[in-house]
Amino acid sequence: MKHYPLMVPGATPAAKRAEVRSPNDMQVFATCDTGGAEVVEKALSTAYALFRDRDKWIPVPKRIEVLHKAAEIMQGRFEELALLIAKEGGKPLIDARVEVARAIDGVKNCADLPRSHPGHVIPMNVNPASAGRMAFTQKEPIGVVVAVSAFNHPLNLIVHQVAPAVIAGCPVVVKPAADTPLSCFTFIQILRDAGYPEAWAQSLLTENRDVATQLVADKRVAFFSFIGSAAVGWKLKGQLAPGARAALEHGGAAPAIVAEDADLDLTLPKLSKGGFYHAGQVCVSVQRVFAHRSIAQKVADGLAALAKKLNVGDATKPETEVGPLIRPAELKRVDEWIQEAVKGGGKLLCGGKALANSETFYEPTVIFEPPADCKLSKMEVFGPVVCVYAYDSMDEAIARANALPVAFQASIFTRSYPTAMRAYQRLDASAVMVNDHTAFRVDWMPFAGLRESGLGVGGIPYTYHDMTIEKMFVGPSQ
């Protein structure tokens, strides 16, 4: 059993160690040090001292060099990283490999940002007030970054929060999800192996929530990056010190509209992948499918047929397509929501139960016409469940898709360009996918939850922008 030490230089860990269990079998396979109030203070004082001493700032060429070297190390450890994701987070190995490839590409993306996202020239000499002057901006780090992350993409989310801080020149302290801390600690160590000074990228698990709040609410924090539940994210944002910026990424209940003219041979596999990828534990996972009444039953039956064929099992096995839920309590919650929907009149087409003798594996589930007031219709399930609803008009489908207080990404499946544009223009979403599932993403595109789904814009270049300021020089032109 491997032990992961505290990644705060000079700090003494708390007496309590955290156990990491694999959701595949619920067995403990690693332990981690945790940090108390003294460790948080050490991490923040170290990070803040680095930021306040400009002579210690790491030059941009060195930051670029570190990131390129880190990407090389990750490539050399590709399979090890993928297996770690599958083991600690339960993401099927086939998808964990995709996550590693994305993470490596994200690190390289960060290394390119100083070239592609420079400062600006501000026009002068255009009126009497600006005569004889020149002005331009350059990027500077905003200050200390504190990042709190989620379990479902344990390597790539950390890359999205930490690597932009590296290239921006911000000291960063990251707290990974307690269920999946190992990919985070491994990435921080890779940065150090690539030549990044330890004090510039620190990581820890806190011994309790009060200590985590202390980390976030400290007045030395300039930028707070949060990925996780809305209840926690909005609460922590309310405790930030005055002047601290924040970006929050929460979840939704992603809607996909299937028009009467949709190509179902294309549509159904896309919906299945988007709904059951990582057992539905994705913030933009397909959850609500609105299909025209003339094809709704066919869509629901087709999704159920695909769901029944999916290979559910140990995420570390190469043949697995759907892995476990992250912990037994989540399986119990998902099952309760499903039973509520069926009891209320929803038609269970497949699934609806846990695998025999399992605490974390749940059958991929399709429900036709669950009631509008059940939890599955109103809240993010974060489980392997897709609901199909019949609609009579496109405007009705759009209105139902927009009816919740959450809004993130959405989809429209159609052969008609005007239909696609109408949906794009009217859906409450930060991104609308045409003939693709709601969970599509590349890491340089904007990724933003609206309303209760989040604050600010994610995506590597946008996070880099948040972690920098544009400092302006105004002086004589000669």
ZAMARGU-4260 file (C-alpha; in steps of 0.2 Angstrom, whole numbers, plus 5000, padded with zeros to 4 digits):
<rodrens>
0) 5000/5000/5000 | 5007/5017/4995 | 5008/5032/5006 | 5007/5049/4999 | 5015/5063/5010
5) 5010/5081/5013 | 5015/5092/4998 | 5018/5108/5008 | 5037/5111/5011 | 5041/5112/5029
10) 5024/5107/5036 | 5020/5094/5049 | 5005/5083/5044 | 4991/5080/5055 | 4990/5064/5065
15) 4975/5058/5055 | 4979/5049/5038 | 4966/5048/5024 | 4962/5032/5016 | 4959/5030/4998
20) 4947/5017/4992 | 4945/5011/4975 | 4926/5011/4970 | 4929/4996/4960 | 4930/4985/4975
25) 4930/4997/4990 | 4947/4991/4996 | 4959/5003/5003 | 4974/5004/4992 | 4983/5020/4997
30) 4985/5032/5012 | 4988/5051/5012 | 4994/5064/5025 | 4981/5077/5029 | 4984/5095/5035
35) 4977/5105/5049 | 4976/5124/5052 | 4995/5125/5054 | 4998/5117/5038 | 4986/5128/5029
40) 4994/5143/5037 | 5011/5137/5031 | 5005/5134/5013 | 4997/5151/5012 | 5011/5161/5020
45) 5024/5152/5009 | 5014/5156/4993 | 5010/5174/4998 | 5029/5177/5002 | 5034/5171/4985
50) 5021/5182/4976 | 5026/5197/4986 | 5044/5195/4982 | 5046/5200/4963 | 5064/5195/4963
55) 5058/5177/4966 | 5046/5176/4951 | 5050/5163/4939 | 5053/5170/4922 | 5041/5165/4908
60) 5054/5155/4898 | 5057/5144/4913 | 5038/5141/4916 | 5037/5136/4898 | 5052/5124/4900
65) 5044/5116/4915 | 5027/5113/4907 | 5035/5105/4891 | 5046/5094/4902 | 5031/5089/4913
70) 5021/5084/4897 | 5036/5073/4892 | 5036/5065/4909 | 5017/5062/4908 | 5019/5054/4891
75) 5032/5042/4897 | 5020/5037/4911 | 5004/5037/4901 | 4998/5019/4906 | 5002/5022/4924
80) 4992/5038/4925 | 4977/5030/4916 | 4977/5015/4927 | 4978/5027/4942 | 4963/5036/4936
85) 4953/5020/4933 | 4958/5013/4950 | 4955/5028/4961 | 4940/5036/4952 | 4932/5021/4943
90) 4933/5029/4926 | 4934/5015/4913 | 4952/5012/4907 | 4947/5016/4889 | 4941/5033/4895
95) 4955/5036/4907 | 4967/5035/4893 | 4958/5048/4884 | 4959/5059/4900 | 4978/5057/4901
100) 4979/5062/4883 | 4969/5077/4886 | 4979/5082/4901 | 4995/5081/4892 | 4988/5091/4878
105) 4982/5104/4891 | 4999/5106/4899 | 5006/5109/4881 | 4991/5121/4878 | 4997/5131/4894
110) 5015/5132/4888 | 5009/5140/4872 | 4998/5154/4880 | 5011/5168/4882 | 5013/5167/4863
115) 4994/5167/4859 | 4987/5178/4873 | 4999/5193/4874 | 4995/5210/4881 | 4988/5224/4870
120) 4993/5241/4863 | 4981/5255/4868 | 4978/5268/4855 | 4986/5285/4859 | 4990/5301/4848
125) 4972/5300/4843 | 4966/5316/4851 | 4974/5331/4860 | 4973/5322/4877 | 4983/5307/4871
130) 4995/5317/4860 | 5013/5312/4863 | 5010/5296/4873 | 5011/5278/4870 | 5002/5264/4880
135) 5002/5245/4881 | 4998/5231/4893 | 5008/5216/4899 | 5002/5200/4908 | 5006/5199/4927
140) 5000/5185/4939 | 4985/5190/4949 | 4992/5182/4966 | 4990/5167/4976 | 4978/5154/4968
145) 4968/5141/4978 | 4960/5127/4969 | 4947/5115/4975 | 4944/5101/4964 | 4931/5086/4960
150) 4933/5068/4959 | 4927/5064/4941 | 4942/5069/4931 | 4955/5068/4944 | 4970/5072/4932
155) 4963/5083/4919 | 4953/5094/4931 | 4969/5097/4941 | 4979/5101/4925 | 4965/5114/4921
160) 4967/5122/4938 | 4986/5121/4941 | 4994/5122/4924 | 4987/5139/4920 | 4993/5145/4937
165) 5010/5139/4933 | 5011/5148/4916 | 5003/5164/4924 | 5016/5164/4937 | 5004/5162/4952
170) 5009/5152/4967 | 4996/5139/4968 | 4989/5128/4983 | 4977/5114/4977 | 4965/5103/4987
175) 4960/5088/4977 | 4944/5078/4980 | 4946/5067/4995 | 4940/5052/4985 | 4953/5054/4971
180) 4968/5064/4978 | 4982/5053/4970 | 4982/5059/4952 | 4983/5077/4959 | 4998/5073/4970
185) 5006/5063/4956 | 5004/5078/4944 | 5012/5090/4957 | 5026/5079/4959 | 5028/5078/4940
190) 5029/5097/4940 | 5043/5096/4953 | 5052/5082/4943 | 5051/5094/4928 | 5061/5108/4938
195) 5047/5118/4946 | 5051/5124/4964 | 5041/5115/4977 | 5035/5130/4985 | 5026/5136/4969
200) 5014/5122/4968 | 5008/5114/4984 | 4994/5102/4987 | 4986/5095/5003 | 4970/5086/5009
205) 4963/5095/5024 | 4958/5086/5040 | 4941/5093/5040 | 4929/5105/5031 | 4933/5119/5043
210) 4951/5119/5038 | 4947/5119/5020 | 4936/5134/5023 | 4951/5142/5031 | 4961/5139/5016
215) 4948/5147/5004 | 4943/5162/5015 | 4960/5168/5019 | 4963/5187/5013 | 4979/5182/5004
220) 4970/5172/4991 | 4968/5182/4975 | 4959/5169/4965 | 4948/5154/4970 | 4945/5140/4957
225) 4931/5128/4962 | 4925/5112/4953 | 4911/5103/4962 | 4894/5104/4970 | 4884/5120/4969
230) 4879/5119/4987 | 4898/5119/4992 | 4904/5131/4979 | 4892/5145/4982 | 4894/5143/5000
235) 4913/5145/4999 | 4911/5160/4987 | 4902/5169/5000 | 4916/5167/5012 | 4930/5174/5000
240) 4939/5189/5006 | 4935/5206/4998 | 4943/5208/4981 | 4946/5189/4978 | 4941/5183/4961
245) 4932/5166/4958 | 4927/5154/4945 | 4914/5141/4950 | 4910/5125/4939 | 4895/5115/4945
250) 4883/5103/4937 | 4867/5104/4927 | 4854/5092/4920 | 4859/5093/4902 | 4845/5093/4889
255) 4846/5085/4872 | 4832/5089/4860 | 4829/5076/4846 | 4819/5083/4832 | 4807/5074/4821
260) 4819/5073/4807 | 4834/5067/4817 | 4845/5053/4810 | 4843/5041/4824 | 4857/5030/4818
265) 4868/5045/4822 | 4858/5051/4837 | 4856/5036/4848 | 4875/5031/4850 | 4879/5049/4854
270) 4866/5050/4867 | 4871/5034/4875 | 4889/5039/4876 | 4885/5056/4883 | 4873/5048/4896
275) 4883/5033/4902 | 4901/5039/4900 | 4909/5038/4917 | 4893/5031/4924 | 4885/5048/4921
280) 4896/5056/4933 | 4900/5071/4922 | 4893/5089/4925 | 4886/5090/4907 | 4881/5072/4905
285) 4865/5069/4895 | 4851/5067/4907 | 4835/5074/4899 | 4831/5069/4881 | 4816/5078/4873
290) 4811/5068/4858 | 4797/5073/4846 | 4781/5063/4850 | 4781/5054/4834 | 4798/5046/4838
295) 4799/5047/4857 | 4796/5029/4860 | 4808/5023/4847 | 4821/5034/4854 | 4818/5028/4872
300) 4818/5010/4866 | 4834/5012/4856 | 4843/5020/4870 | 4838/5006/4881 | 4844/4993/4869
305) 4861/5001/4868 | 4861/5003/4887 | 4858/4984/4889 | 4873/4980/4878 | 4886/4991/4889
310) 4899/4981/4898 | 4898/4986/4916 | 4912/4981/4928 | 4929/4985/4935 | 4936/5001/4928
315) 4954/4994/4927 | 4948/4981/4914 | 4951/4986/4896 | 4934/4979/4890 | 4924/4989/4903
320) 4913/5003/4896 | 4903/5008/4912 | 4912/5008/4929 | 4906/5011/4947 | 4899/5026/4956
325) 4912/5034/4967 | 4905/5028/4983 | 4891/5017/4990 | 4881/5032/4996 | 4879/5038/4979
330) 4872/5022/4973 | 4859/5022/4986 | 4854/5040/4982 | 4853/5036/4963 | 4843/5021/4966
335) 4831/5031/4977 | 4828/5044/4964 | 4825/5031/4951 | 4812/5022/4962 | 4804/5038/4965
340) 4802/5042/4946 | 4795/5024/4942 | 4783/5025/4957 | 4777/5041/4950 | 4773/5034/4933
345) 4789/5034/4923 | 4791/5018/4913 | 4807/5009/4917 | 4814/5002/4900 | 4831/4995/4907
350) 4842/4995/4922 | 4834/5001/4939 | 4845/4991/4950 | 4862/4988/4957 | 4873/4974/4950
355) 4872/4959/4961 | 4882/4959/4977 | 4889/4977/4973 | 4890/4992/4983 | 4895/5004/4968
360) 4890/4996/4952 | 4873/5001/4945 | 4865/4995/4929 | 4863/5009/4915 | 4845/5015/4916
365) 4833/5022/4904 | 4816/5029/4910 | 4802/5035/4898 | 4791/5049/4903 | 4796/5051/4922
370) 4785/5064/4931 | 4790/5082/4929 | 4791/5085/4948 | 4802/5070/4952 | 4820/5072/4957
375) 4827/5065/4940 | 4817/5078/4931 | 4823/5093/4941 | 4840/5089/4948 | 4857/5083/4942
380) 4857/5064/4945 | 4876/5061/4943 | 4873/5043/4939 | 4870/5031/4924 | 4852/5037/4921
385) 4844/5044/4905 | 4826/5051/4905 | 4816/5052/4888 | 4801/5064/4887 | 4789/5066/4872
390) 4786/5084/4866 | 4774/5090/4852 | 4782/5106/4846 | 4800/5113/4846 | 4795/5128/4856
395) 4788/5116/4870 | 4804/5106/4870 | 4815/5122/4872 | 4804/5128/4886 | 4805/5112/4895
400) 4824/5111/4893 | 4825/5129/4900 | 4814/5126/4915 | 4827/5122/4928 | 4838/5134/4938
405) 4853/5126/4931 | 4860/5128/4913 | 4876/5122/4905 | 4878/5113/4889 | 4864/5107/4878
410) 4861/5098/4861 | 4850/5098/4846 | 4849/5083/4834 | 4841/5087/4817 | 4844/5087/4799
415) 4837/5105/4797 | 4849/5120/4798 | 4834/5132/4803 | 4829/5120/4817 | 4847/5119/4823
420) 4848/5138/4823 | 4831/5140/4832 | 4837/5129/4846 | 4854/5137/4847 | 4846/5154/4848
425) 4833/5149/4861 | 4841/5136/4873 | 4848/5143/4889 | 4865/5136/4888 | 4883/5142/4886
430) 4886/5130/4872 | 4874/5121/4860 | 4880/5105/4851 | 4872/5101/4835 | 4871/5082/4831
435) 4882/5078/4846 | 4880/5074/4864 | 4880/5087/4878 | 4896/5081/4886 | 4907/5086/4871
440) 4922/5096/4875 | 4939/5101/4870 | 4950/5110/4883 | 4953/5126/4874 | 4935/5130/4872
445) 4925/5141/4884 | 4916/5130/4897 | 4904/5139/4908 | 4889/5135/4919 | 4875/5148/4919
450) 4863/5153/4933 | 4866/5140/4947 | 4878/5130/4937 | 4893/5141/4940 | 4902/5157/4938
455) 4914/5163/4926 | 4922/5154/4911 | 4932/5138/4912 | 4944/5131/4898 | 4962/5133/4899
460) 4964/5150/4890 | 4950/5158/4900 | 4957/5152/4916 | 4974/5159/4912 | 4965/5176/4908
465) 4957/5175/4926 | 4974/5171/4934 | 4982/5186/4926 | 4980/5205/4926 | 4984/5216/4911
470) 4995/5230/4918 | 4996/5245/4908 | 5011/5256/4904 | 5007/5274/4899 | 5022/5285/4895
475) 5029/5298/4882 | 5030/5291/4864 | 5048/5298/4862
</rodrens>
